[in-house]
Amino acid sequence: MNDPDYAKLVKIHGPTPGELWILVDICQQSLSLNKCQQTLAAWPVSTARNGCGNMQDSLKTPTGMHRIAEKIGSDSDINTIFKGRVDTHCQATVVHEPHSQDEDLITSRILWLTGIEEGKNLGEGISSYERYIYIHGTPEEGLIGKPVSHGCIRMRNQDVIELFDQVDVDTLVLIQE
């Protein structure tokens, strides 16, 4: 992110100096953990197959400023399957080849996002939180780096655990094209 963009980010939405924040770059299919303008870690991700968008049921990844509303799964095993944000205590079979499975499983950890831009990702019919937009693990690790999700930001299971352990509720998340 260049200096003017970062300055605008800080001025309008935070983060304060020294605070961690996340950048999801849809074009690059990447997620980075940042402190000020320094990238601390970066991982490949998968965003929506249908591209960017904010409408309910669009199966698109919403852009703009978000915050982590909830962290789910801190004591769950790696590759654990979540249904309705509840740990099923069942393990997913992780596929490392670029192959899509029948189910869109959510695994290992969930960072549930809430939009903070009224009219863009916050409000009736466009709320990222009400759309259940997460950063989460997936058993389809062979597809990471390609836009194949149903709107969420998918990560490899070990990667999402690493990210989860470094961020808190209210961490700022910028999703950009």
Backbone torsions as a table, in degrees:
resi	resn	phi	psi	omega
1	MET	NA	132.3	-178.3
2	ASN	-79.4	166.1	-174.0
3	ASP	-56.8	-46.6	-180.0
4	PRO	-60.8	-39.4	178.2
5	ASP	-63.8	-43.4	179.7
6	TYR	-65.0	-41.1	178.7
7	ALA	-61.5	-40.8	177.7
8	LYS	-65.1	-43.7	178.3
9	LEU	-56.1	-48.0	-178.9
10	VAL	-65.5	-44.6	-176.6
11	LYS	-63.1	-42.2	-173.4
12	ILE	-88.1	-42.7	-168.6
13	HIS	-127.5	2.7	-169.8
14	GLY	89.1	-165.0	-6.0
15	PRO	-74.8	163.9	175.6
16	THR	-75.6	158.1	178.9
17	PRO	-54.0	132.4	179.7
18	GLY	90.8	-10.8	-179.7
19	GLU	-83.5	140.6	176.6
20	LEU	-74.6	148.8	173.5
21	TRP	-150.4	159.7	-175.0
22	ILE	-115.1	138.1	172.6
23	LEU	-118.0	123.1	172.4
24	VAL	-106.3	118.4	-180.0
25	ASP	-105.6	106.1	-175.5
26	ILE	-65.5	-41.6	179.7
27	CYS	-61.2	-39.4	-178.7
28	GLN	-87.7	-9.4	-174.8
29	GLN	51.1	53.3	-178.5
30	SER	-139.0	157.5	175.6
31	LEU	-131.9	132.9	177.3
32	SER	-125.9	146.2	173.2
33	LEU	-101.6	126.8	-171.3
34	ASN	-128.4	155.6	171.7
35	LYS	-133.9	117.0	-169.0
36	CYS	54.6	-125.1	-179.6
37	GLN	-101.3	11.4	-178.7
38	GLN	-99.1	129.2	175.2
39	THR	-83.4	121.4	180.0
40	LEU	-89.7	-34.4	-179.6
41	ALA	-159.6	154.0	178.3
42	ALA	-144.7	146.2	-178.3
43	TRP	-140.7	152.4	171.2
44	PRO	-76.0	151.2	179.0
45	VAL	-138.7	175.1	169.3
46	SER	-127.6	125.9	175.5
47	THR	-105.7	-167.0	-170.0
48	ALA	-68.0	136.8	173.2
49	ARG	-60.4	-32.8	-177.5
50	ASN	-86.1	5.6	177.8
51	GLY	87.8	-153.7	-176.4
52	CYS	-98.0	143.7	176.1
53	GLY	173.5	162.3	-173.8
54	ASN	-118.0	-6.8	-173.6
55	MET	-74.0	140.7	175.3
56	GLN	-52.2	138.2	176.8
57	ASP	67.1	13.2	-179.8
58	SER	-80.4	-17.7	-174.6
59	LEU	57.9	34.6	178.1
60	LYS	-116.2	155.9	177.4
61	THR	-84.7	124.9	179.3
62	PRO	-75.6	143.3	177.5
63	THR	-100.1	173.0	175.5
64	GLY	102.3	-167.8	-175.2
65	MET	-85.1	132.6	177.9
66	HIS	-134.5	169.2	168.7
67	ARG	-132.7	154.8	173.6
68	ILE	-74.0	118.7	-179.5
69	ALA	-88.2	-38.7	-178.1
70	GLU	-147.1	146.3	173.1
71	LYS	-114.5	125.5	-174.7
72	ILE	-127.5	130.9	172.7
73	GLY	106.5	19.9	-174.0
74	SER	-58.3	-30.0	-179.3
75	ASP	-104.5	8.0	-177.4
76	SER	-81.1	152.1	176.7
77	ASP	-72.1	154.8	173.8
78	ILE	-60.4	143.0	179.5
79	ASN	71.2	7.4	176.7
80	THR	-64.4	142.6	179.8
81	ILE	-93.3	133.7	175.0
82	PHE	-106.6	137.1	172.3
83	LYS	-125.4	122.0	-177.6
84	GLY	57.7	34.7	179.9
85	ARG	66.8	19.7	178.3
86	VAL	-113.9	132.9	177.5
87	ASP	-66.4	118.4	-179.8
88	THR	-83.0	-11.4	-174.9
89	HIS	63.7	18.4	173.2
90	CYS	-105.3	145.8	-178.7
91	GLN	-100.7	134.9	175.5
92	ALA	-80.6	149.7	171.0
93	THR	-87.7	116.5	-177.1
94	VAL	-83.2	129.9	-179.4
95	VAL	-106.9	122.0	-177.7
96	HIS	-96.0	-8.5	175.3
97	GLU	-87.2	157.4	-179.8
98	PRO	-75.1	73.3	-176.0
99	HIS	-131.9	132.1	179.3
100	SER	-87.4	135.7	177.0
101	GLN	-91.2	169.1	-178.1
102	ASP	-67.6	-38.4	-177.8
103	GLU	-101.3	150.7	174.0
104	ASP	-96.2	84.1	-174.7
105	LEU	-84.1	147.1	175.6
106	ILE	-109.5	124.0	-171.9
107	THR	-131.0	157.6	169.3
108	SER	70.2	-60.3	-178.5
109	ARG	-151.5	155.4	176.1
110	ILE	-131.2	127.3	168.1
111	LEU	-111.8	104.5	-175.2
112	TRP	-86.4	124.1	-174.0
113	LEU	-96.8	146.6	170.2
114	THR	-123.3	133.3	176.8
115	GLY	-72.3	150.3	178.9
116	ILE	-125.1	12.9	178.2
117	GLU	-113.5	101.8	179.1
118	GLU	-54.4	131.5	179.5
119	GLY	85.4	-9.6	179.4
120	LYS	-115.0	-52.3	179.3
121	ASN	-139.8	15.1	178.8
122	LEU	-140.8	121.4	-179.5
123	GLY	137.4	172.7	-176.8
124	GLU	-58.1	126.1	177.0
125	GLY	78.0	-2.6	-178.6
126	ILE	-134.6	5.0	-176.4
127	SER	-67.8	119.3	177.6
128	SER	-59.9	-37.1	179.8
129	TYR	-65.2	-47.0	179.7
130	GLU	-70.8	-19.2	175.3
131	ARG	-84.4	-4.1	-178.8
132	TYR	60.4	51.0	177.2
133	ILE	-86.1	120.2	-176.9
134	TYR	-123.5	160.7	156.4
135	ILE	-102.6	122.4	-173.8
136	HIS	-151.0	165.9	174.9
137	GLY	-78.2	161.4	179.3
138	THR	-142.3	147.3	172.8
139	PRO	-78.9	-10.7	-179.4
140	GLU	-90.9	57.8	-175.8
141	GLU	-65.2	-24.5	177.8
142	GLY	-68.9	-12.8	178.9
143	LEU	-101.1	-1.3	177.9
144	ILE	-61.2	136.5	-176.4
145	GLY	100.6	-7.7	177.8
146	LYS	-119.3	144.2	178.2
147	PRO	-75.8	98.7	-175.9
148	VAL	-134.5	-1.4	-174.8
149	SER	-77.8	177.1	177.5
150	HIS	-98.9	19.9	178.0
151	GLY	131.5	-30.6	-179.9
152	CYS	-75.6	175.7	173.7
153	ILE	-106.1	111.1	-178.6
154	ARG	-92.3	144.1	175.7
155	MET	-134.0	160.7	169.5
156	ARG	-61.7	150.8	-174.1
157	ASN	-61.2	-46.4	179.4
158	GLN	-65.0	-36.1	179.7
159	ASP	-65.9	-44.2	-178.5
160	VAL	-67.8	-32.4	176.1
161	ILE	-66.4	-42.7	178.8
162	GLU	-61.4	-45.7	177.8
163	LEU	-63.1	-48.4	-178.2
164	PHE	-52.8	-42.5	-177.3
165	ASP	-71.1	-14.3	-176.7
166	GLN	-103.9	-10.8	-176.0
167	VAL	-117.5	163.6	-180.0
168	ASP	-121.2	165.8	168.2
169	VAL	-56.2	142.6	-177.7
170	ASP	82.7	-2.0	173.7
171	THR	-58.2	133.9	-179.9
172	LEU	-72.8	137.5	177.9
173	VAL	-130.2	118.1	176.2
174	LEU	-103.2	120.6	176.7
175	ILE	-108.4	119.5	-178.3
176	GLN	-132.7	155.1	177.9
177	GLU	-79.2	NA	NA
